[in-house]
């Protein structure tokens, strides 16, 4: 072997290994939240991001270059112009990626499962090897930093205030001869409560899409948006999941309420769901697996005689996981469900057992909590009450952490 051959092979091996560690992300703040997490920049339009060892490069539209430089100080900020792209190539994301990879001499990239298919095909046609990661590219997202916890707390507090406003409106509504709820001589509908919730969230710099206000039999479908008039005696599932317009972080909160007296089946379901949530909360602490928490909820339902049936045409009972992580995405790691891994201090998770039966309706109670060194704590407590009579005035001022 010639002198220096081993050294050259070693250098080549290191370069190849380093090339394999290049992470490539393409998207905006809604399609790829990893970009915001990795850079601190929340892109309005699609951008390109690569991470190689400690080096980060962010390619943004020219009109976003100034904001990106200010909000992503850990990145080298580029534009199509600095990549010497012009004409039609300047408008194509795949060309941004190819120009950047060519300049940086990168021939292998690792991308998330949600990576744009068209861009991936274009890269492969140009000889770039694209590996789709089976694991999260930023697993550290699951453990929230103190500032992230406060950001989620702000969104959760807005959810609590909106929930209180909705509960108060239902509590103070009158009941007409047909059993429908009436507010100021107008029949109260699911859309009315949804608009009230949206208005409250906007007043607290939050936005929520697809708020659930599902009355009666509609609530047997856990993701039914809900429509039509609200009636006395029937359960109403209200699920609010706002995103802070300022920070981009989410909250998540669900309550089930009844104006007046609920039916015996609904009352039994509510008591079971409440007990199941308490069983789950009692287990939350670092080191306990999400699977263990989920199994405790299933046991509580089984003990109370609530069966779960999963069929081809319809599902009934406890048909979803106990909870999920919340952060820059409304659903993220860790999972409180089958196969869920061990919890760590700093995880932020929902705890949301529910029961759903066609012909009866549904009941769900959900809180978002943070795992602490010794257990857990609410990010923003909210009253849990099934029956709404004359509702006392509840606080509707956003508490600053």
C-alpha positions in Angstrom: 0.0 0.0 0.0 1.4 3.4 -1.0 2.1 5.9 1.8 -0.9 8.0 2.6 -3.4 5.6 1.0 -4.9 4.7 4.4 -5.2 8.3 5.3 -7.0 9.1 2.0 -9.3 6.2 2.5 -10.1 7.4 6.0 -10.9 10.9 4.7 -13.1 9.5 2.0 -14.9 7.3 4.5 -15.5 10.2 6.8 -16.8 12.3 3.9 -19.1 9.6 2.8 -20.4 9.1 6.4 -20.9 12.8 6.7 -22.8 12.9 3.4 -25.2 10.3 4.7 -26.0 12.4 7.7 -27.4 15.3 5.6 -31.0 16.1 6.5 -33.1 17.7 3.9 -36.4 19.4 4.5 -38.7 21.2 2.1 -42.0 22.9 3.0 -43.7 25.7 4.9 -44.7 26.1 8.6 -47.9 24.0 8.1 -46.4 21.1 6.0 -43.1 20.7 7.8 -42.9 22.0 11.4 -39.4 20.5 11.7 -38.2 23.5 9.8 -39.5 25.9 12.4 -38.1 23.8 15.2 -34.7 23.5 13.6 -34.3 27.1 12.6 -36.7 29.3 14.7 -38.1 30.7 11.4 -41.7 30.1 10.5 -41.9 30.2 6.7 -45.1 31.5 5.0 -44.0 30.0 1.6 -42.1 26.8 1.0 -38.4 26.9 1.8 -35.4 24.5 1.6 -33.4 23.5 4.6 -30.3 21.2 5.0 -28.5 20.2 8.1 -25.1 18.6 8.0 -23.3 18.1 11.3 -23.6 21.5 12.9 -24.0 23.4 9.6 -27.5 24.7 8.7 -28.4 26.2 5.4 -31.9 27.8 4.7 -33.0 28.8 1.2 -35.9 31.2 1.2 -37.7 33.4 -1.3 -36.0 36.8 -1.7 -38.8 38.7 0.0 -38.4 36.5 3.1 -34.6 36.8 3.3 -34.5 39.7 5.8 -37.0 38.0 8.2 -35.2 34.7 7.9 -31.8 36.2 8.7 -33.3 37.8 11.9 -35.3 34.8 13.1 -32.8 32.0 12.1 -29.4 33.3 13.3 -28.0 29.7 13.5 -28.5 29.3 9.7 -26.7 30.5 6.6 -29.6 32.1 4.7 -29.6 31.8 0.9 -32.0 32.8 -1.9 -32.4 31.5 -5.4 -30.3 34.5 -6.5 -27.3 33.5 -4.3 -27.6 30.0 -5.9 -27.3 31.6 -9.4 -30.8 30.5 -10.4 -32.7 32.5 -13.0 -35.8 32.3 -15.1 -38.1 29.3 -14.6 -35.5 27.5 -12.4 -35.8 30.3 -9.8 -39.5 29.4 -9.3 -39.0 25.6 -8.8 -38.2 24.2 -5.4 -36.6 21.2 -6.9 -34.1 23.4 -8.7 -33.3 25.2 -5.4 -32.5 21.9 -3.8 -30.5 20.6 -6.8 -28.4 23.8 -7.0 -27.7 23.7 -3.3 -26.8 20.1 -3.2 -24.5 20.4 -6.2 -22.7 23.4 -4.8 -22.2 21.6 -1.4 -21.2 18.4 -3.2 -24.0 16.4 -1.5 -25.2 13.2 -3.2 -27.2 11.5 -0.4 -29.9 13.0 1.7 -32.3 11.8 4.4 -35.8 13.2 4.3 -39.0 12.7 6.4 -41.9 10.6 5.2 -43.9 13.7 4.3 -41.3 15.0 1.9 -42.8 16.3 -1.4 -42.9 13.4 -3.8 -42.3 15.5 -6.9 -39.1 17.0 -5.5 -37.9 13.5 -4.4 -38.4 12.1 -7.9 -36.6 15.1 -9.5 -33.6 14.5 -7.1 -33.5 10.8 -7.9 -33.6 11.5 -11.6 -30.6 13.7 -11.1 -28.6 11.0 -9.3 -29.2 12.1 -5.7 -29.9 9.2 -3.3 -32.9 9.9 -1.2 -33.5 7.9 2.0 -36.8 8.3 3.8 -36.3 8.1 7.5 -38.4 5.7 9.5 -37.6 7.6 12.7 -38.3 11.3 13.5 -35.5 13.5 12.2 -35.7 15.7 15.3 -36.7 13.3 18.1 -35.7 15.9 20.7 -38.9 17.7 19.8 -40.7 15.3 22.2 -39.1 16.9 25.2 -40.1 20.5 25.4 -37.8 23.3 26.5 -39.2 25.6 29.2 -40.0 28.3 26.6 -41.9 25.7 24.6 -43.9 24.6 27.6 -45.0 28.2 28.2 -45.9 28.6 24.6 -48.2 25.6 24.8 -49.6 26.9 28.1 -50.6 30.1 26.4 -52.5 28.2 23.7 -54.1 25.9 26.3 -55.2 28.9 28.4 -56.9 30.3 25.4 -58.7 27.0 24.9 -59.8 27.0 28.6 -61.2 30.5 28.3 -63.1 29.6 25.0 -64.4 26.5 26.7 -65.7 28.4 29.6 -67.4 30.9 27.3 -69.1 28.1 25.4 -70.2 26.3 28.7 -71.7 29.6 30.0 -73.7 30.2 26.8 -75.1 26.7 27.0 -75.8 27.0 30.7 -77.6 30.3 30.4 -79.7 29.2 27.3 -83.4 28.7 27.8 -85.3 25.6 26.6 -88.2 25.9 24.3 -91.3 23.6 24.1 -89.5 21.2 21.7 -86.5 20.8 24.0 -84.2 23.0 21.9 -81.8 25.5 23.5 -82.7 29.1 22.8 -80.5 32.2 23.2 -82.1 35.6 22.7 -85.1 34.1 20.9 -82.8 32.2 18.5 -82.3 28.5 18.5 -78.8 27.7 19.6 -76.9 25.5 17.1 -73.5 23.8 17.0 -72.4 26.5 14.5 -73.4 29.3 17.0 -71.2 27.8 19.7 -68.4 27.2 17.2 -68.5 30.9 16.1 -68.5 32.0 19.8 -65.4 29.8 20.5 -63.6 31.1 17.4 -64.3 34.7 18.3 -62.9 34.1 21.8 -59.8 32.4 20.5 -59.1 35.3 18.0 -59.4 37.7 20.9 -56.5 35.8 22.5 -54.4 35.6 19.4 -55.2 32.0 18.6 -56.9 30.3 15.7 -58.6 26.9 15.6 -59.7 24.9 12.5 -62.5 22.3 12.7 -63.6 22.9 16.2 -65.9 20.1 17.3 -69.3 20.9 18.8 -71.0 17.5 18.4 -74.5 17.1 19.9 -76.4 13.9 20.7 -76.0 11.0 18.4 -73.4 12.8 16.2 -70.9 12.5 19.0 -70.7 8.7 18.5 -68.2 9.7 15.8 -65.2 11.1 17.7 -64.3 13.5 14.8 -67.8 14.6 13.8 -67.6 18.4 13.5 -71.2 18.7 14.7 -74.2 20.5 13.2 -77.8 21.5 13.9 -79.7 22.6 17.0 -78.6 21.8 20.5 -81.2 20.1 22.8 -81.7 19.8 26.5 -80.8 16.5 28.0 -78.4 15.4 25.2 -74.6 15.3 25.6 -72.5 17.8 23.6 -68.9 17.0 23.0 -66.8 20.2 22.6 -63.2 19.8 21.4 -61.1 22.9 21.0 -57.5 22.7 19.7 -56.1 26.3 19.1 -52.8 27.3 17.6 -51.2 30.4 18.8 -50.8 33.0 16.0 -47.7 34.4 17.8 -45.8 31.3 18.7 -47.2 28.5 16.4 -47.7 26.1 19.4 -51.0 24.3 20.0 -53.3 23.5 22.9 -56.0 20.8 23.1 -59.0 20.5 25.4 -62.3 18.6 25.3 -65.3 18.6 27.6 -68.7 16.9 27.4 -71.7 18.8 28.8 -75.4 18.5 29.0 -77.9 21.3 29.5 -80.3 19.8 32.1 -80.5 16.2 33.1 -78.6 13.6 31.0 -79.9 10.1 30.2 -78.8 7.2 32.4 -76.5 5.7 29.7 -74.8 9.1 29.1 -74.3 9.6 32.8 -72.7 6.1 33.2 -70.5 6.8 30.2 -69.4 10.1 31.7 -68.6 8.6 35.1 -66.5 5.8 33.3 -64.6 8.3 31.2 -63.9 10.5 34.2 -62.6 7.5 36.2 -60.5 6.3 33.2 -58.9 9.7 32.9 -58.1 9.7 36.6 -56.6 6.3 36.3 -54.4 7.5 33.4 -53.3 10.7 35.2 -52.4 8.7 38.3 -49.8 6.8 36.3 -48.1 9.7 34.6 -44.5 10.2 35.5 -41.1 9.8 33.9 -40.3 6.2 33.0 -43.8 4.9 32.6 -44.7 3.8 29.1 -47.5 5.3 27.1 -48.7 1.7 26.5 -49.0 1.1 30.2 -51.2 4.3 30.6 -53.4 3.2 27.7 -53.9 -0.3 29.2 -55.0 1.2 32.5 -57.7 3.1 30.7 -58.8 0.0 28.9 -59.0 -1.9 32.1 -61.1 0.7 33.8 -63.6 0.6 30.9 -63.7 -3.2 31.0 -64.2 -3.2 34.7 -67.2 -1.0 34.3 -68.7 -3.1 31.5 -68.0 -0.8 28.5 -67.0 -3.1 25.6 -65.1 -2.0 22.6 -66.0 -3.4 19.2 -64.0 -2.7 16.1 -65.9 -3.8 13.0 -65.7 -3.2 9.3 -68.7 -1.0 9.2 -68.8 0.6 12.6 -66.8 1.0 15.8 -68.0 1.3 19.3 -66.5 1.8 22.7 -63.0 3.1 23.4 -61.7 3.3 19.8 -58.7 5.6 19.9 -55.5 6.0 21.9 -55.5 7.6 25.3 -53.4 10.6 24.2 -50.7 12.2 22.0 -47.9 14.7 22.2 -48.6 18.4 21.5 -46.2 21.1 20.4 -45.6 22.7 17.0 -47.9 20.0 15.7 -51.3 19.2 17.2 -50.4 15.4 17.0 -46.7 14.5 17.7 -44.6 12.2 19.9 -45.0 10.8 22.5 -48.0 8.5 22.3 -50.2 7.3 25.1 -51.4 4.3 23.2 -50.5 0.8 22.1 -46.7 0.6 21.7 -46.2 4.0 23.3 -42.7 4.4 24.7 -41.5 5.6 28.1 -42.4 9.1 29.1 -39.7 11.7 30.0 -39.9 14.9 32.0 -40.7 17.7 29.6 -43.2 15.7 27.5 -46.4 17.5 26.8 -49.3 15.1 26.2 -53.1 15.0 26.0 -55.1 12.6 28.2 -58.4 12.0 26.4 -60.2 8.8 27.0 -63.6 8.5 25.4 -66.6 6.2 24.8 -68.7 6.2 21.6 -71.8 4.2 20.9 -74.1 4.6 17.9 -77.7 5.1 19.1 -76.4 6.7 22.4 -73.7 9.2 21.5 -70.3 9.9 22.8 -68.4 11.2 25.8 -64.8 12.5 25.9 -62.8 14.4 28.5 -59.4 15.8 27.5 -56.7 17.8 29.2 -53.2 18.7 28.1 -50.5 18.2 30.7 -46.7 18.3 31.1 -44.7 15.5 32.6 -42.6 16.7 35.5 -39.7 15.2 37.4 -42.1 13.7 39.9 -45.3 13.3 38.0 -47.4 15.7 36.0 -49.2 19.0 36.1 -52.0 20.7 34.1 -50.9 23.4 31.7 -54.2 25.2 32.3 -56.9 23.6 34.5 -60.5 23.6 33.4 -63.7 22.7 35.2 -65.1 19.2 34.5 -68.9 19.2 34.8 -71.4 17.2 32.9 -74.6 19.0 33.9 -74.9 22.7 33.2 -77.5 24.5 35.1 -77.1 28.2 36.1 -73.4 28.4 35.4 -71.4 30.8 37.7 -69.3 33.5 36.0 -66.1 31.8 35.1 -62.8 33.7 34.6 -62.2 34.8 31.1 -59.0 36.6 31.4 -55.9 35.0 29.9 -53.4 34.5 32.8 -49.8 35.3 31.8 -47.3 32.6 33.0 
